[in-house]
Amino acid sequence: MSSCMCFPKRDRKPIVLYTRRVDILSVPKPPKTRKRTLTLPLPAKSSRKQITADQAESILFKLPFEVRLLIWKLAIGGMTLDLTPQAGHLYQDKPFPPGWASKYGLLSLPLTCRRAYSEAIDLLYSTNVLSFSIRRGLVHLDWIFLPQRLRKITDIRIGWYFKRQLEVGTPMFKEWASVWQSLMSFSGLKTLRVDLRILEDSHTWSQSEVEILEPLSHLTQPDRFELSLSWPAGPRELPTGIYNVSRVSRIRKR
């Protein structure tokens, strides 16, 4: 199966969210089967003959496995990756750190050889914060990642900026609810931070926040769920959930 994590796209313009309705709620096609297997062990039966060198002459692979893991973590972990899902792939919105300005970005190191890929690829998902600031495309986020990679993701941050009211029963709300349904598939998720910012009248959001936050109440993980809202508390009690709510001032129009 193919993996589509963090291939940078140079000179890429930010995606603009239009208010027109798009057909994003239909079930997407699963990832295409990769012609060449990247992760060891190789399949017993394959239409293509694949050869993997044991890298016996490499100084790196003469080190203990535990030491190599520390090297992989220092090289490709401990970062916040600002990502945008698009057409079944993930693109990074901001430049990579110095030293990673190459064709494959953070995948440059794992793609040096199949053995390095097999040892390091899971750390790319488990030791970085995956940050998203766009709703569109998150609906089927669980389809973008291969199941074995999805289970390794531990930390996600999402920032949403609403220009208009989120009304129950509208296509926009169906999209909203589908995002939370998708996040239920991230079984290894430990930390989720969500920032909701509005430009509209905060009073309207306060009155309907119970209905707006109802889809969030179905999440049973992660262990830590921080939810930041930019409108004051409404008159009704919020749905029971695993999230911790904080309130900040809403964005003001200029």
C-alpha positions as CSV (number, residue, x, y, z in Angstrom):
1,M,0.0,0.0,0.0
2,S,1.1,3.5,-0.7
3,S,2.2,6.0,2.0
4,C,1.6,9.7,1.5
5,M,3.2,11.5,4.3
6,C,4.8,14.9,4.0
7,F,5.9,15.3,0.4
8,P,6.5,19.0,0.1
9,K,5.1,20.9,-2.9
10,R,7.2,23.9,-3.7
11,D,5.7,27.4,-4.3
12,R,2.4,26.0,-3.3
13,K,-0.3,28.6,-2.8
14,P,-2.6,28.4,0.3
15,I,-5.9,26.6,-0.3
16,V,-8.9,29.0,-0.2
17,L,-12.1,27.7,1.4
18,Y,-15.0,28.6,-0.8
19,T,-18.5,28.5,0.5
20,R,-19.8,26.5,-2.5
21,R,-20.8,23.0,-1.7
22,V,-18.4,20.3,-2.7
23,D,-18.9,16.5,-2.7
24,I,-16.5,15.6,0.0
25,L,-18.8,13.3,2.1
26,S,-18.8,10.5,-0.5
27,V,-16.6,7.5,0.5
28,P,-13.1,7.9,-1.1
29,K,-11.1,5.3,-2.9
30,P,-8.6,3.4,-0.7
31,P,-4.9,4.0,-1.3
32,K,-3.5,2.4,-4.4
33,T,-1.3,-0.6,-4.0
34,R,2.4,0.3,-4.2
35,K,4.3,-1.6,-6.9
36,R,7.4,-1.8,-4.7
37,T,7.2,-2.7,-1.0
38,L,9.1,-0.2,1.2
39,T,8.7,-1.8,4.6
40,L,10.4,-5.0,5.6
41,P,9.8,-7.9,5.6
42,L,9.2,-8.2,1.8
43,P,6.1,-10.2,0.8
44,A,6.8,-13.9,0.1
45,K,5.0,-13.6,-3.3
46,S,5.4,-10.6,-5.5
47,S,5.0,-9.8,-9.2
48,R,8.3,-7.8,-9.0
49,K,11.7,-9.1,-7.9
50,Q,12.9,-7.0,-5.0
51,I,16.3,-7.1,-3.5
52,T,17.3,-5.5,-0.2
53,A,20.9,-5.0,0.8
54,D,21.7,-5.8,4.4
55,Q,23.9,-2.6,4.6
56,A,26.6,-4.6,6.3
57,E,29.3,-2.1,5.4
58,S,27.3,0.9,6.8
59,I,28.7,2.3,10.0
60,L,25.2,3.4,10.9
61,F,23.8,-0.1,10.9
62,K,26.7,-1.4,12.9
63,L,25.3,0.6,15.8
64,P,22.9,-1.1,18.2
65,F,19.2,-0.9,17.2
66,E,18.3,1.2,20.2
67,V,21.0,3.8,19.3
68,R,19.7,4.0,15.7
69,L,16.2,4.7,17.0
70,L,17.5,7.6,19.0
71,I,19.2,8.9,15.8
72,W,16.0,8.6,13.8
73,K,14.1,10.4,16.5
74,L,16.5,13.3,16.6
75,A,16.5,13.5,12.8
76,I,12.8,13.4,12.0
77,G,11.0,13.7,15.3
78,G,10.1,16.4,17.8
79,M,8.5,18.8,15.3
80,T,5.1,20.3,14.5
81,L,4.2,19.5,10.9
82,D,1.6,21.9,9.4
83,L,-0.3,19.7,6.9
84,T,-3.0,20.1,4.4
85,P,-4.9,17.0,3.0
86,Q,-5.4,17.3,-0.7
87,A,-6.3,14.6,-3.3
88,G,-5.3,11.8,-1.1
89,H,-1.9,13.3,-0.1
90,L,-0.6,15.4,2.7
91,Y,1.3,18.6,1.8
92,Q,3.3,20.7,4.3
93,D,2.1,24.4,4.4
94,K,5.3,25.8,5.9
95,P,8.9,25.2,4.9
96,F,10.8,22.3,6.3
97,P,13.6,22.9,8.9
98,P,17.0,23.8,7.5
99,G,18.7,20.7,6.0
100,W,15.4,19.2,4.7
101,A,15.0,21.4,1.7
102,S,15.0,18.5,-0.7
103,K,12.6,16.7,-3.0
104,Y,11.1,14.4,-0.4
105,G,11.4,16.6,2.7
106,L,11.3,14.6,5.9
107,L,11.1,11.3,3.9
108,S,14.5,11.9,2.5
109,L,16.2,10.0,5.4
110,P,13.8,7.0,5.5
111,L,14.0,6.7,1.7
112,T,17.7,6.3,1.6
113,C,17.2,2.5,1.9
114,R,14.5,0.0,2.7
115,R,16.1,-0.9,6.0
116,A,16.2,2.8,7.2
117,Y,12.6,3.2,6.1
118,S,11.4,0.2,8.0
119,E,13.1,1.4,11.2
120,A,12.3,5.1,11.0
121,I,8.9,5.5,9.3
122,D,6.8,4.8,12.3
123,L,8.7,7.5,14.3
124,L,7.7,10.1,11.7
125,Y,4.1,9.6,12.8
126,S,4.5,8.9,16.5
127,T,7.1,11.5,17.5
128,N,5.7,14.6,15.7
129,V,2.7,16.8,16.2
130,L,0.4,16.8,13.1
131,S,-1.2,20.2,12.7
132,F,-4.2,21.0,10.5
133,S,-5.8,24.3,9.9
134,I,-8.4,23.4,7.3
135,R,-11.7,21.5,7.6
136,R,-11.9,20.4,4.0
137,G,-10.1,17.1,3.5
138,L,-10.1,16.2,7.2
139,V,-13.4,14.4,6.6
140,H,-11.6,11.3,5.3
141,L,-8.3,11.8,7.1
142,D,-8.5,8.1,8.3
143,W,-8.4,7.1,4.6
144,I,-5.3,9.1,3.8
145,F,-3.1,7.2,6.3
146,L,-2.4,3.5,6.0
147,P,-4.0,1.6,9.0
148,Q,-0.6,0.7,10.4
149,R,0.6,4.3,10.2
150,L,-2.7,5.7,11.5
151,R,-2.3,3.7,14.7
152,K,1.1,5.3,15.3
153,I,-0.2,8.9,15.4
154,T,-0.2,10.2,18.9
155,D,-0.5,14.0,18.7
156,I,-2.9,16.1,16.5
157,R,-3.7,19.8,16.6
158,I,-6.5,21.3,14.6
159,G,-7.3,25.0,14.2
160,W,-10.6,26.0,12.6
161,Y,-11.7,29.5,11.7
162,F,-15.4,29.9,10.9
163,K,-16.6,32.9,8.9
164,R,-20.3,32.0,9.3
165,Q,-22.5,30.2,11.7
166,L,-22.3,26.4,11.9
167,E,-26.0,25.3,11.6
168,V,-27.3,21.9,12.3
169,G,-28.6,20.0,9.3
170,T,-26.5,21.9,6.7
171,P,-23.9,20.3,4.5
172,M,-21.3,22.3,6.5
173,F,-22.5,20.7,9.7
174,K,-22.5,17.2,8.1
175,E,-18.9,17.8,7.2
176,W,-18.1,18.9,10.7
177,A,-19.7,15.8,12.2
178,S,-17.8,13.5,9.8
179,V,-14.5,14.9,10.9
180,W,-15.1,13.7,14.4
181,Q,-16.3,10.4,13.1
182,S,-13.0,10.1,11.2
183,L,-10.9,10.9,14.3
184,M,-12.5,8.0,16.2
185,S,-10.3,5.7,14.0
186,F,-7.0,7.1,15.5
187,S,-6.7,4.4,18.2
188,G,-3.2,5.5,19.2
189,L,-4.0,9.2,19.7
190,K,-2.9,10.5,23.1
191,T,-3.2,14.3,22.7
192,L,-5.7,16.3,20.7
193,R,-5.8,20.1,20.7
194,V,-8.6,21.9,18.9
195,D,-8.9,25.6,18.5
196,L,-12.3,26.9,17.3
197,R,-12.3,30.6,16.2
198,I,-15.2,32.6,14.9
199,L,-15.8,35.9,13.1
200,E,-19.5,35.9,13.5
201,D,-21.6,37.1,16.4
202,S,-20.5,35.1,19.5
203,H,-24.0,35.2,21.0
204,T,-25.4,32.9,18.2
205,W,-22.6,30.4,18.8
206,S,-23.2,30.5,22.6
207,Q,-26.9,29.7,22.1
208,S,-26.2,26.7,19.8
209,E,-23.0,25.3,21.3
210,V,-24.6,22.2,22.7
211,E,-25.7,21.1,19.3
212,I,-22.4,22.1,17.7
213,L,-20.3,20.2,20.2
214,E,-22.5,17.1,20.3
215,P,-20.4,15.1,17.8
216,L,-17.4,15.6,20.0
217,S,-19.1,13.7,22.9
218,H,-18.7,10.4,21.0
219,L,-14.9,10.4,21.1
220,T,-13.4,7.9,23.7
221,Q,-9.8,8.9,23.1
222,P,-7.3,10.6,23.4
223,D,-6.1,10.7,26.9
224,R,-5.8,14.5,26.7
225,F,-8.3,16.5,24.7
226,E,-8.0,20.3,24.9
227,L,-10.8,22.3,23.3
228,S,-10.4,26.1,23.0
229,L,-13.6,28.1,22.1
230,S,-13.7,31.8,21.2
231,W,-17.2,32.5,22.4
232,P,-18.6,32.8,25.9
233,A,-20.4,30.0,27.7
234,G,-24.0,29.5,26.7
235,P,-27.0,29.0,29.0
236,R,-27.1,25.2,28.7
237,E,-24.7,22.6,30.1
238,L,-22.3,21.2,27.5
239,P,-22.5,17.5,26.3
240,T,-20.6,15.1,28.5
241,G,-17.2,14.3,26.9
242,I,-13.5,13.7,27.4
243,Y,-12.6,17.3,26.4
244,N,-11.4,20.1,28.7
245,V,-12.9,23.4,27.6
246,S,-11.1,26.8,27.7
247,R,-12.5,30.2,26.5
248,V,-10.6,32.9,24.6
249,S,-11.6,36.2,23.0
250,R,-13.0,35.8,19.5
251,I,-11.3,37.2,16.4
252,R,-12.4,40.7,15.6
253,K,-13.0,41.9,12.0
254,R,-10.7,44.6,10.7
